[in-house]
Amino acid sequence: MKRVVVDASLAGAWLLPDEQSDAAAEILRQILDGRRELAVPDLWPYEMMNLLVSAGRSGLILGGPA
């Protein structure tokens, strides 16, 4: 099975409406269908925390300013 390394920008495209792309959606379909295996770098949790905090502060997700 092919492995795909997912960074925060790709995962952000799955979570944030303003970051969505057809390429990111296709990779997610392949992972969910079992055609690709997901791998993340060691810094991924920190990158995701930064992405989510930034999105919250900018109001893109709940918890940010109105």
C-alpha positions as CSV (number, residue, x, y, z in Angstrom):
1,M,0.0,0.0,0.0
2,K,1.3,3.5,-0.8
3,R,1.9,5.8,2.1
4,V,1.1,9.5,2.0
5,V,2.8,11.9,4.4
6,V,0.2,14.4,5.6
7,D,1.4,17.8,6.9
8,A,-0.8,20.4,8.6
9,S,-1.6,22.3,5.5
10,L,-3.1,19.2,3.9
11,A,-5.0,18.2,7.0
12,G,-6.2,21.9,7.2
13,A,-7.7,21.5,3.8
14,W,-9.8,18.7,5.2
15,L,-11.0,20.8,8.2
16,L,-11.2,24.4,7.1
17,P,-13.7,25.5,4.4
18,D,-11.5,28.2,3.0
19,E,-8.6,25.8,2.6
20,Q,-10.5,23.0,0.7
21,S,-9.1,21.6,-2.5
22,D,-10.0,18.8,-4.9
23,A,-6.5,17.3,-4.5
24,A,-6.8,17.2,-0.7
25,A,-10.3,15.7,-0.9
26,E,-9.0,12.9,-3.3
27,I,-6.2,12.1,-0.9
28,L,-8.6,11.8,2.0
29,R,-10.9,9.5,-0.1
30,Q,-7.9,7.3,-0.9
31,I,-7.0,7.1,2.8
32,L,-10.6,6.3,3.8
33,D,-10.9,3.7,1.1
34,G,-7.8,2.0,2.2
35,R,-5.9,2.7,-1.0
36,R,-3.3,4.8,0.9
37,E,-1.8,4.7,4.3
38,L,-1.6,7.8,6.4
39,A,1.7,8.9,7.9
40,V,2.5,12.2,9.7
41,P,5.8,13.9,10.7
42,D,6.8,14.1,14.3
43,L,5.9,17.8,14.4
44,W,2.4,17.2,13.1
45,P,0.6,17.6,16.4
46,Y,2.3,20.9,17.0
47,E,1.6,22.1,13.5
48,M,-2.1,21.1,13.9
49,M,-2.3,22.9,17.2
50,N,-0.9,26.1,15.6
51,L,-3.3,25.7,12.6
52,L,-6.4,25.2,14.9
53,V,-5.4,28.1,17.3
54,S,-4.9,30.4,14.3
55,A,-8.2,29.4,12.7
56,G,-9.9,29.9,16.0
57,R,-8.4,33.4,16.5
58,S,-9.4,34.4,13.0
59,G,-13.0,33.2,13.5
60,L,-12.8,30.3,11.0
61,I,-13.8,27.8,13.7
62,L,-15.7,28.0,17.0
63,G,-13.8,29.5,19.8
64,G,-12.5,32.5,18.0
65,P,-13.6,36.1,17.9
66,A,-17.0,36.8,16.5
